[in-house]
């Protein structure tokens, strides 16, 4: 479970860097889907 959370956080950072958005914005977008 910890590993899964770490992977999710890592993907958040990765998406944030690629899209140029902030991590909080990415998290809210992922949470809505």
C-alpha distance matrix in Angstrom:
0.0 3.8 5.3 5.0 6.3 8.6 9.8 10.6 12.4 14.1 15.3 16.6 18.6 19.8 21.0 22.5 24.5 25.7 26.7 28.0 26.3 24.6 20.8 21.3 23.4 21.0 18.2 20.7 21.8 18.4 17.9 21.3 20.8
3.8 0.0 3.8 5.4 5.1 6.2 8.6 9.8 10.5 12.2 14.2 15.3 16.7 18.2 19.9 21.0 22.7 24.3 25.6 26.4 24.8 22.8 19.1 19.9 22.4 20.1 17.5 20.4 21.8 18.7 18.4 22.0 21.9
5.3 3.8 0.0 3.8 5.4 5.0 6.1 8.6 9.8 10.3 12.2 14.1 15.3 16.2 18.1 19.7 21.0 22.3 24.0 25.1 24.0 22.4 18.8 20.2 22.4 19.6 17.6 20.8 21.6 18.3 18.7 22.3 21.6
5.0 5.4 3.8 0.0 3.8 5.4 5.1 6.2 8.6 9.7 10.5 12.3 14.4 15.1 16.3 18.2 19.9 20.9 22.1 23.6 22.3 20.9 17.3 18.4 20.1 17.2 15.1 18.0 18.5 15.1 15.4 18.8 18.0
6.3 5.1 5.4 3.8 0.0 3.8 5.4 5.0 6.1 8.5 9.8 10.5 12.5 14.1 15.2 16.3 18.4 19.9 20.8 21.8 20.1 18.3 14.5 15.3 17.5 15.1 12.5 15.6 16.7 13.6 13.7 17.4 17.3
8.6 6.2 5.0 5.4 3.8 0.0 3.8 5.4 5.1 6.0 8.6 9.7 10.6 12.1 14.1 15.2 16.6 18.3 19.8 20.5 19.3 17.6 14.0 15.6 17.9 15.4 13.5 17.0 18.0 15.2 15.9 19.6 19.4
9.8 8.6 6.1 5.1 5.4 3.8 0.0 3.8 5.4 5.0 6.1 8.5 9.9 10.3 12.1 14.0 15.3 16.3 17.9 19.3 18.5 17.4 14.0 16.0 17.5 14.4 13.2 16.7 16.8 13.7 15.2 18.5 17.7
10.6 9.8 8.6 6.2 5.0 5.4 3.8 0.0 3.8 5.4 5.2 6.2 8.8 9.8 10.4 12.1 14.2 15.3 16.1 17.5 16.1 15.0 11.5 12.9 14.3 11.2 9.6 12.9 13.2 10.1 11.4 14.8 14.3
12.4 10.5 9.8 8.6 6.1 5.1 5.4 3.8 0.0 3.8 5.5 5.0 6.4 8.6 9.9 10.5 12.4 14.3 15.3 15.9 14.4 12.6 9.0 10.9 12.9 10.4 8.9 12.6 13.6 11.3 12.5 16.0 16.2
14.1 12.2 10.3 9.7 8.5 6.0 5.0 5.4 3.8 0.0 3.8 5.3 5.2 6.1 8.6 9.7 10.7 12.4 14.2 14.9 14.4 13.3 10.2 13.0 14.6 11.7 11.4 15.1 15.3 13.1 15.1 18.3 18.0
15.3 14.2 12.2 10.5 9.8 8.6 6.1 5.2 5.5 3.8 0.0 3.8 5.4 4.8 5.9 8.3 9.7 10.4 11.8 13.5 12.9 12.6 9.9 12.6 13.1 9.7 9.9 13.4 12.8 10.5 13.1 15.9 15.0
16.6 15.3 14.1 12.3 10.5 9.7 8.5 6.2 5.0 5.3 3.8 0.0 3.8 5.4 5.2 6.0 8.6 10.0 10.4 11.4 10.0 9.2 6.2 8.8 9.5 6.4 6.6 10.3 10.2 8.6 11.0 13.9 13.8
18.6 16.7 15.3 14.4 12.5 10.6 9.9 8.8 6.4 5.2 5.4 3.8 0.0 3.8 5.5 4.9 6.1 8.6 9.9 10.0 9.4 8.4 6.2 9.7 10.8 8.4 9.4 13.0 13.1 12.1 14.5 17.2 17.4
19.8 18.2 16.2 15.1 14.1 12.1 10.3 9.8 8.6 6.1 4.8 5.4 3.8 0.0 3.8 5.4 5.2 6.3 8.6 9.7 10.3 10.6 9.2 12.7 12.8 9.9 11.6 14.9 14.0 12.8 15.9 18.2 17.6
21.0 19.9 18.1 16.3 15.2 14.1 12.1 10.4 9.9 8.6 5.9 5.2 5.5 3.8 0.0 3.8 5.4 5.1 5.9 8.0 8.0 9.2 8.3 11.2 10.4 7.2 9.7 12.4 10.9 10.2 13.6 15.3 14.7
22.5 21.0 19.7 18.2 16.3 15.2 14.0 12.1 10.5 9.7 8.3 6.0 4.9 5.4 3.8 0.0 3.8 5.6 5.3 5.5 4.9 5.7 5.6 8.8 8.2 6.2 9.1 11.6 10.9 11.2 14.1 15.9 16.1
24.5 22.7 21.0 19.9 18.4 16.6 15.3 14.2 12.4 10.7 9.7 8.6 6.1 5.2 5.4 3.8 0.0 3.8 5.6 5.1 6.9 8.1 8.6 12.2 11.7 10.0 12.8 15.4 14.6 14.7 17.8 19.5 19.5
25.7 24.3 22.3 20.9 19.9 18.3 16.3 15.3 14.3 12.4 10.4 10.0 8.6 6.3 5.1 5.6 3.8 0.0 3.8 5.6 8.0 10.4 11.1 14.3 12.9 10.7 13.9 16.2 14.4 14.6 18.1 19.3 18.7
26.7 25.6 24.0 22.1 20.8 19.8 17.9 16.1 15.3 14.2 11.8 10.4 9.9 8.6 5.9 5.3 5.6 3.8 0.0 3.8 5.4 8.7 10.1 12.6 10.4 8.8 12.5 14.0 12.0 13.0 16.4 17.1 16.8
28.0 26.4 25.1 23.6 21.8 20.5 19.3 17.5 15.9 14.9 13.5 11.4 10.0 9.7 8.0 5.5 5.1 5.6 3.8 0.0 3.8 6.8 9.3 11.8 10.1 9.6 13.2 14.6 13.5 15.0 17.9 18.8 19.2
26.3 24.8 24.0 22.3 20.1 19.3 18.5 16.1 14.4 14.4 12.9 10.0 9.4 10.3 8.0 4.9 6.9 8.0 5.4 3.8 0.0 3.8 6.6 8.3 6.4 6.6 10.0 11.1 10.5 12.4 14.9 15.8 16.7
24.6 22.8 22.4 20.9 18.3 17.6 17.4 15.0 12.6 13.3 12.6 9.2 8.4 10.6 9.2 5.7 8.1 10.4 8.7 6.8 3.8 0.0 3.8 5.5 5.3 6.3 8.7 10.1 10.8 12.4 14.2 15.7 17.2
20.8 19.1 18.8 17.3 14.5 14.0 14.0 11.5 9.0 10.2 9.9 6.2 6.2 9.2 8.3 5.6 8.6 11.1 10.1 9.3 6.6 3.8 0.0 3.8 5.4 5.1 6.0 8.6 9.8 10.4 11.9 14.2 15.6
21.3 19.9 20.2 18.4 15.3 15.6 16.0 12.9 10.9 13.0 12.6 8.8 9.7 12.7 11.2 8.8 12.2 14.3 12.6 11.8 8.3 5.5 3.8 0.0 3.8 5.4 5.0 6.2 8.6 9.8 10.3 12.4 14.6
23.4 22.4 22.4 20.1 17.5 17.9 17.5 14.3 12.9 14.6 13.1 9.5 10.8 12.8 10.4 8.2 11.7 12.9 10.4 10.1 6.4 5.3 5.4 3.8 0.0 3.8 5.4 5.2 6.2 8.6 9.8 10.8 12.8
21.0 20.1 19.6 17.2 15.1 15.4 14.4 11.2 10.4 11.7 9.7 6.4 8.4 9.9 7.2 6.2 10.0 10.7 8.8 9.6 6.6 6.3 5.1 5.4 3.8 0.0 3.8 5.5 5.1 6.1 8.4 10.0 11.0
18.2 17.5 17.6 15.1 12.5 13.5 13.2 9.6 8.9 11.4 9.9 6.6 9.4 11.6 9.7 9.1 12.8 13.9 12.5 13.2 10.0 8.7 6.0 5.0 5.4 3.8 0.0 3.8 5.4 5.1 5.9 8.6 10.2
20.7 20.4 20.8 18.0 15.6 17.0 16.7 12.9 12.6 15.1 13.4 10.3 13.0 14.9 12.4 11.6 15.4 16.2 14.0 14.6 11.1 10.1 8.6 6.2 5.2 5.5 3.8 0.0 3.8 5.5 5.0 6.2 8.9
21.8 21.8 21.6 18.5 16.7 18.0 16.8 13.2 13.6 15.3 12.8 10.2 13.1 14.0 10.9 10.9 14.6 14.4 12.0 13.5 10.5 10.8 9.8 8.6 6.2 5.1 5.4 3.8 0.0 3.8 5.4 5.3 6.6
18.4 18.7 18.3 15.1 13.6 15.2 13.7 10.1 11.3 13.1 10.5 8.6 12.1 12.8 10.2 11.2 14.7 14.6 13.0 15.0 12.4 12.4 10.4 9.8 8.6 6.1 5.1 5.5 3.8 0.0 3.8 5.5 5.4
17.9 18.4 18.7 15.4 13.7 15.9 15.2 11.4 12.5 15.1 13.1 11.0 14.5 15.9 13.6 14.1 17.8 18.1 16.4 17.9 14.9 14.2 11.9 10.3 9.8 8.4 5.9 5.0 5.4 3.8 0.0 3.8 5.6
21.3 22.0 22.3 18.8 17.4 19.6 18.5 14.8 16.0 18.3 15.9 13.9 17.2 18.2 15.3 15.9 19.5 19.3 17.1 18.8 15.8 15.7 14.2 12.4 10.8 10.0 8.6 6.2 5.3 5.5 3.8 0.0 3.8
20.8 21.9 21.6 18.0 17.3 19.4 17.7 14.3 16.2 18.0 15.0 13.8 17.4 17.6 14.7 16.1 19.5 18.7 16.8 19.2 16.7 17.2 15.6 14.6 12.8 11.0 10.2 8.9 6.6 5.4 5.6 3.8 0.0
